[in-house]
Amino acid sequence: MNTSFLSYDDLFAGASDAIPDQVTIAAGSGILARGTVLNEVAFAIGTPVAKVGNSGNGVLSALALGANARAGNYTVRCTALEAVAGTAQVETASVVGTVTADTGAGNVEVIVTAAGIVGFPKTYHVPVAAGDGNTAVGGKIRAVLAADADLTALYTVGGSGANCSLTQKHLIGNDATLNIAYDNGTCTGLTGDASSTDTTAGVAATPGIFEVLNPEGERLDDANVGVAYSDQVRFTVLAGTAAFAIGDTITLPVTAVAPGTYTIANSANVALEGAPVVYCVLAETVDATSAVQAEVYRSGEFNASKLIFGGADTLATHINRMLSIGIVPKGAVPAASY
């Protein structure tokens, strides 16, 4: 047993004896320093489980516990499809002309304009050979555009023959600036065109709606696809390549953790409403990548500047409850509010 925690240093701020104890630090808490304020963990969030037979293959991401979490299974069920399914915008340029025979070889200059891509408008130099017809030139332009990862992150490069098209991958609405312009650069013979055709206007999709039920069957606020959700649990419903259907369900389990398990005090991880939040002060630096036993102080007088909290929390966040169980900060201490 480590007895170094019994020695007094500048963590202490008074003559009051600190009461030692030993607790389990929850796995995943990371490296915690002496002086870290801990609170008991009530719950842990599990891995979401999609119902067998779901039409959609979307997922829940950014999982976290919220205020007043309960132990048990949370149900996330699709109750309404997209009010507007959305339409992918398609922009098309058509090459006209033939590269001059014998002397016309060089580069076609292609300029793509698109909102939301850093570095755009962007100019591409597409090598062509003397005598290339519009079909050959169209294929070479498509190949160069398709090799640009920045462009293909948002658009699928397509078309056939003399046509070159860009199709939205995400239904974000119509980009009025989207354009594929081309002209003779160092080649000759083509009929340049500064404006492409908005073949299909884009229409933004309106997110689908999911009801959220807690383990007691109480309906919480609804969740929208693609929008961060925050209630007793926190998550974001992400659409997959297969669309959700009404009735598609994902179960999100929350399990109670064994009493006596602690992690750094962080109000972003709130326990069950009405349950006591039990505090202690870490007496030694520990690596809690995996669960570990650690020495703590249950009470005592401590230097406020040496106490460590999680997230955006400060002493003011926790002082009322700390004082109520005999953990007394000294020094520059915020006023308690009762």
DASUL-V891475 format. One record per residue. N is the residue number from 0. RES is the residue in one letter. OMEGA is omega in whole degrees, 0 to 359 (NA if undefined). BURIAL is # if it has 9 or more other ideal C-beta (glycine too) atoms within 8 Angstrom, else .. Layout:
n->N res->RES omega->OMEGA burial->BURIAL
n->N res->RES omega->OMEGA burial->BURIAL
This chain:
n->0 res->M omega->179 burial->.
n->1 res->N omega->181 burial->.
n->2 res->T omega->182 burial->.
n->3 res->S omega->182 burial->.
n->4 res->F omega->181 burial->#
n->5 res->L omega->182 burial->.
n->6 res->S omega->182 burial->.
n->7 res->Y omega->177 burial->.
n->8 res->D omega->185 burial->.
n->9 res->D omega->170 burial->.
n->10 res->L omega->182 burial->#
n->11 res->F omega->184 burial->#
n->12 res->A omega->180 burial->#
n->13 res->G omega->183 burial->.
n->14 res->A omega->181 burial->.
n->15 res->S omega->181 burial->.
n->16 res->D omega->174 burial->.
n->17 res->A omega->181 burial->#
n->18 res->I omega->183 burial->#
n->19 res->P omega->176 burial->#
n->20 res->D omega->177 burial->#
n->21 res->Q omega->182 burial->.
n->22 res->V omega->174 burial->#
n->23 res->T omega->175 burial->#
n->24 res->I omega->184 burial->#
n->25 res->A omega->175 burial->#
n->26 res->A omega->180 burial->.
n->27 res->G omega->180 burial->.
n->28 res->S omega->178 burial->#
n->29 res->G omega->180 burial->.
n->30 res->I omega->181 burial->.
n->31 res->L omega->184 burial->#
n->32 res->A omega->172 burial->.
n->33 res->R omega->182 burial->#
n->34 res->G omega->177 burial->#
n->35 res->T omega->177 burial->#
n->36 res->V omega->183 burial->#
n->37 res->L omega->167 burial->#
n->38 res->N omega->186 burial->#
n->39 res->E omega->178 burial->#
n->40 res->V omega->179 burial->#
n->41 res->A omega->188 burial->#
n->42 res->F omega->172 burial->#
n->43 res->A omega->181 burial->.
n->44 res->I omega->184 burial->#
n->45 res->G omega->181 burial->.
n->46 res->T omega->179 burial->.
n->47 res->P omega->180 burial->#
n->48 res->V omega->178 burial->.
n->49 res->A omega->179 burial->#
n->50 res->K omega->176 burial->#
n->51 res->V omega->180 burial->.
n->52 res->G omega->175 burial->.
n->53 res->N omega->175 burial->#
n->54 res->S omega->181 burial->.
n->55 res->G omega->177 burial->#
n->56 res->N omega->175 burial->.
n->57 res->G omega->186 burial->#
n->58 res->V omega->169 burial->#
n->59 res->L omega->179 burial->#
n->60 res->S omega->178 burial->.
n->61 res->A omega->185 burial->.
n->62 res->L omega->176 burial->#
n->63 res->A omega->173 burial->#
n->64 res->L omega->176 burial->#
n->65 res->G omega->180 burial->#
n->66 res->A omega->174 burial->.
n->67 res->N omega->179 burial->.
n->68 res->A omega->177 burial->#
n->69 res->R omega->173 burial->#
n->70 res->A omega->181 burial->#
n->71 res->G omega->183 burial->#
n->72 res->N omega->171 burial->.
n->73 res->Y omega->182 burial->#
n->74 res->T omega->179 burial->#
n->75 res->V omega->190 burial->#
n->76 res->R omega->179 burial->#
n->77 res->C omega->180 burial->#
n->78 res->T omega->180 burial->.
n->79 res->A omega->177 burial->.
n->80 res->L omega->178 burial->#
n->81 res->E omega->175 burial->#
n->82 res->A omega->173 burial->.
n->83 res->V omega->183 burial->.
n->84 res->A omega->179 burial->.
n->85 res->G omega->180 burial->#
n->86 res->T omega->178 burial->#
n->87 res->A omega->177 burial->#
n->88 res->Q omega->176 burial->#
n->89 res->V omega->179 burial->#
n->90 res->E omega->186 burial->#
n->91 res->T omega->171 burial->#
n->92 res->A omega->180 burial->#
n->93 res->S omega->181 burial->#
n->94 res->V omega->178 burial->#
n->95 res->V omega->176 burial->.
n->96 res->G omega->179 burial->.
n->97 res->T omega->178 burial->#
n->98 res->V omega->184 burial->#
n->99 res->T omega->180 burial->#
n->100 res->A omega->175 burial->.
n->101 res->D omega->189 burial->.
n->102 res->T omega->190 burial->.
n->103 res->G omega->184 burial->#
n->104 res->A omega->180 burial->.
n->105 res->G omega->180 burial->#
n->106 res->N omega->167 burial->#
n->107 res->V omega->177 burial->#
n->108 res->E omega->180 burial->#
n->109 res->V omega->180 burial->#
n->110 res->I omega->178 burial->#
n->111 res->V omega->175 burial->#
n->112 res->T omega->179 burial->#
n->113 res->A omega->178 burial->#
n->114 res->A omega->172 burial->.
n->115 res->G omega->177 burial->.
n->116 res->I omega->181 burial->#
n->117 res->V omega->177 burial->.
n->118 res->G omega->179 burial->.
n->119 res->F omega->5 burial->#
n->120 res->P omega->182 burial->.
n->121 res->K omega->181 burial->#
n->122 res->T omega->178 burial->.
n->123 res->Y omega->177 burial->#
n->124 res->H omega->188 burial->#
n->125 res->V omega->180 burial->#
n->126 res->P omega->176 burial->.
n->127 res->V omega->182 burial->#
n->128 res->A omega->176 burial->.
n->129 res->A omega->179 burial->#
n->130 res->G omega->177 burial->#
n->131 res->D omega->175 burial->#
n->132 res->G omega->184 burial->.
n->133 res->N omega->178 burial->#
n->134 res->T omega->179 burial->.
n->135 res->A omega->180 burial->#
n->136 res->V omega->178 burial->#
n->137 res->G omega->179 burial->#
n->138 res->G omega->180 burial->.
n->139 res->K omega->177 burial->#
n->140 res->I omega->180 burial->#
n->141 res->R omega->182 burial->#
n->142 res->A omega->180 burial->.
n->143 res->V omega->180 burial->#
n->144 res->L omega->182 burial->#
n->145 res->A omega->180 burial->.
n->146 res->A omega->182 burial->.
n->147 res->D omega->183 burial->#
n->148 res->A omega->179 burial->.
n->149 res->D omega->180 burial->#
n->150 res->L omega->185 burial->#
n->151 res->T omega->173 burial->#
n->152 res->A omega->182 burial->.
n->153 res->L omega->185 burial->#
n->154 res->Y omega->171 burial->#
n->155 res->T omega->178 burial->.
n->156 res->V omega->183 burial->#
n->157 res->G omega->183 burial->.
n->158 res->G omega->177 burial->#
n->159 res->S omega->181 burial->.
n->160 res->G omega->182 burial->.
n->161 res->A omega->185 burial->#
n->162 res->N omega->174 burial->#
n->163 res->C omega->183 burial->#
n->164 res->S omega->172 burial->#
n->165 res->L omega->180 burial->#
n->166 res->T omega->180 burial->#
n->167 res->Q omega->173 burial->#
n->168 res->K omega->181 burial->.
n->169 res->H omega->186 burial->.
n->170 res->L omega->187 burial->#
n->171 res->I omega->181 burial->.
n->172 res->G omega->185 burial->.
n->173 res->N omega->175 burial->.
n->174 res->D omega->183 burial->#
n->175 res->A omega->181 burial->.
n->176 res->T omega->184 burial->.
n->177 res->L omega->184 burial->#
n->178 res->N omega->174 burial->#
n->179 res->I omega->179 burial->#
n->180 res->A omega->175 burial->#
n->181 res->Y omega->178 burial->#
n->182 res->D omega->172 burial->#
n->183 res->N omega->173 burial->#
n->184 res->G omega->175 burial->#
n->185 res->T omega->175 burial->.
n->186 res->C omega->178 burial->#
n->187 res->T omega->172 burial->#
n->188 res->G omega->181 burial->#
n->189 res->L omega->175 burial->#
n->190 res->T omega->185 burial->.
n->191 res->G omega->178 burial->.
n->192 res->D omega->183 burial->#
n->193 res->A omega->184 burial->.
n->194 res->S omega->174 burial->.
n->195 res->S omega->184 burial->#
n->196 res->T omega->175 burial->.
n->197 res->D omega->187 burial->#
n->198 res->T omega->177 burial->.
n->199 res->T omega->179 burial->.
n->200 res->A omega->179 burial->.
n->201 res->G omega->176 burial->#
n->202 res->V omega->181 burial->#
n->203 res->A omega->177 burial->#
n->204 res->A omega->172 burial->#
n->205 res->T omega->187 burial->.
n->206 res->P omega->172 burial->#
n->207 res->G omega->185 burial->#
n->208 res->I omega->177 burial->#
n->209 res->F omega->171 burial->#
n->210 res->E omega->180 burial->#
n->211 res->V omega->179 burial->#
n->212 res->L omega->177 burial->#
n->213 res->N omega->184 burial->#
n->214 res->P omega->178 burial->#
n->215 res->E omega->181 burial->.
n->216 res->G omega->178 burial->.
n->217 res->E omega->181 burial->.
n->218 res->R omega->178 burial->.
n->219 res->L omega->175 burial->.
n->220 res->D omega->178 burial->.
n->221 res->D omega->177 burial->.
n->222 res->A omega->176 burial->#
n->223 res->N omega->178 burial->#
n->224 res->V omega->176 burial->#
n->225 res->G omega->182 burial->.
n->226 res->V omega->180 burial->#
n->227 res->A omega->182 burial->.
n->228 res->Y omega->181 burial->#
n->229 res->S omega->175 burial->.
n->230 res->D omega->177 burial->#
n->231 res->Q omega->171 burial->#
n->232 res->V omega->181 burial->#
n->233 res->R omega->179 burial->#
n->234 res->F omega->171 burial->#
n->235 res->T omega->175 burial->#
n->236 res->V omega->178 burial->#
n->237 res->L omega->178 burial->#
n->238 res->A omega->178 burial->#
n->239 res->G omega->180 burial->.
n->240 res->T omega->174 burial->.
n->241 res->A omega->186 burial->.
n->242 res->A omega->174 burial->.
n->243 res->F omega->173 burial->#
n->244 res->A omega->178 burial->#
n->245 res->I omega->182 burial->.
n->246 res->G omega->175 burial->.
n->247 res->D omega->188 burial->#
n->248 res->T omega->173 burial->#
n->249 res->I omega->179 burial->#
n->250 res->T omega->180 burial->#
n->251 res->L omega->183 burial->#
n->252 res->P omega->172 burial->#
n->253 res->V omega->184 burial->#
n->254 res->T omega->175 burial->.
n->255 res->A omega->180 burial->.
n->256 res->V omega->181 burial->#
n->257 res->A omega->178 burial->.
n->258 res->P omega->179 burial->.
n->259 res->G omega->176 burial->.
n->260 res->T omega->188 burial->#
n->261 res->Y omega->170 burial->#
n->262 res->T omega->183 burial->#
n->263 res->I omega->180 burial->#
n->264 res->A omega->183 burial->#
n->265 res->N omega->185 burial->#
n->266 res->S omega->175 burial->#
n->267 res->A omega->178 burial->.
n->268 res->N omega->190 burial->#
n->269 res->V omega->181 burial->#
n->270 res->A omega->179 burial->#
n->271 res->L omega->181 burial->#
n->272 res->E omega->178 burial->.
n->273 res->G omega->179 burial->.
n->274 res->A omega->180 burial->.
n->275 res->P omega->174 burial->.
n->276 res->V omega->186 burial->.
n->277 res->V omega->183 burial->.
n->278 res->Y omega->167 burial->#
n->279 res->C omega->182 burial->#
n->280 res->V omega->183 burial->#
n->281 res->L omega->185 burial->#
n->282 res->A omega->182 burial->#
n->283 res->E omega->176 burial->#
n->284 res->T omega->182 burial->.
n->285 res->V omega->172 burial->#
n->286 res->D omega->182 burial->.
n->287 res->A omega->171 burial->#
n->288 res->T omega->168 burial->.
n->289 res->S omega->180 burial->.
n->290 res->A omega->184 burial->.
n->291 res->V omega->174 burial->#
n->292 res->Q omega->182 burial->.
n->293 res->A omega->177 burial->#
n->294 res->E omega->181 burial->#
n->295 res->V omega->172 burial->#
n->296 res->Y omega->179 burial->#
n->297 res->R omega->180 burial->#
n->298 res->S omega->180 burial->#
n->299 res->G omega->178 burial->#
n->300 res->E omega->188 burial->#
n->301 res->F omega->176 burial->#
n->302 res->N omega->185 burial->#
n->303 res->A omega->184 burial->#
n->304 res->S omega->182 burial->.
n->305 res->K omega->180 burial->#
n->306 res->L omega->187 burial->#
n->307 res->I omega->180 burial->#
n->308 res->F omega->182 burial->#
n->309 res->G omega->176 burial->#
n->310 res->G omega->180 burial->.
n->311 res->A omega->184 burial->.
n->312 res->D omega->174 burial->#
n->313 res->T omega->178 burial->.
n->314 res->L omega->181 burial->#
n->315 res->A omega->181 burial->.
n->316 res->T omega->191 burial->#
n->317 res->H omega->192 burial->#
n->318 res->I omega->183 burial->#
n->319 res->N omega->182 burial->#
n->320 res->R omega->178 burial->#
n->321 res->M omega->180 burial->#
n->322 res->L omega->185 burial->#
n->323 res->S omega->180 burial->.
n->324 res->I omega->173 burial->#
n->325 res->G omega->170 burial->#
n->326 res->I omega->191 burial->#
n->327 res->V omega->176 burial->#
n->328 res->P omega->178 burial->#
n->329 res->K omega->180 burial->#
n->330 res->G omega->179 burial->.
n->331 res->A omega->187 burial->.
n->332 res->V omega->176 burial->#
n->333 res->P omega->180 burial->.
n->334 res->A omega->175 burial->.
n->335 res->A omega->178 burial->.
n->336 res->S omega->182 burial->.
n->337 res->Y omega->NA burial->.
